[in-house]
Amino acid sequence: MTRINDLVRKINNQDISIVYNLSEDDLEQLIIEADYAYHNTNKPIFPDSTYDIIKQTLEKINRGDDASNMITWIKKTKNRG
């Protein structure tokens, strides 16, 4: 089981508080995985409310930067290589 899969399992088992202690990289990866699952498999890995908490936490780390723009940039950057 990958680290991200483990985090998804823990978060979905009512341990949302771990989100507040995750690294920026972990939060970004969770958003990317959640977006992929939602748009490509029609099987969301999180409820909308959990996704929102993760996204808001990421935005706070980035001092109010819009996480949607940042995630789009990350996806484009990763797809180039």
N, C-alpha and C positions, 0 to 999 in steps of 0.2 A: 504494500500500500504506500502510495506516495505521500509526502508531507502534506500536500494540498488536499488530497483525499481524506487524510486523517483530520485535518482542520475542518473540512466540510462536515465530517461525521460528528466531531465534537460540537461544532456550532449548532448543528441540527438537533443535537441531544440536549438542547436547552442550556448550553454553556456559551451564550452570546457574549458574556463578559470577556472571553478571551480575545475578542476582536480588538479591544482597547489596548492590548499589550503586544499586538502583532507588529512586525516590521512593515515598512512601506512596501517592500518587495512582496511579502506575503499577501498584503491587502490588494495590491495590483493584480497578483496572480489569481486571487479569489474572484475578483471582478471579471477578469478575462475568462476564467473558466465558467463563471455564472452566465456571462453574455453568450459564450459559445453554446452552452447547454440549452439556454432559452431559445436562441435563434436557429440552432441547427438540429436539435434533437427533440424539441418540443417537450422536454422533461427538465424543468427548472430544478436546480440543485438547492435553491433557497426560496423561502417565501419572499414576496416583495418587501415586506417590512425588514427582514434580515438583510437583504441586498441593500436597502436604503441605509441601514446602520453602517454597513461596511463601507459604502461609498462616502457617507458623511465623515466617517473616521479618517478615510484617506484624504478627503478635502481638508480636514483640520490639520493633518500632518503637513500638507502642502500650503498651509496658511491661506486657505480660502480659494486656492486655484480650483477651477472647475474640473472635477474628476473625469467627466465625460470627454472633454477635450484631451486630457492627459492620456486616458486609456486609448483613445483613437490614435494618438501620436505613438504610443507604445506598440500598438498592433501594427501600424505602418512600418515602424522601425524594425520590428522583428520579422516582418514579411519580406523585407528587402534582402536579408541575409540568407 
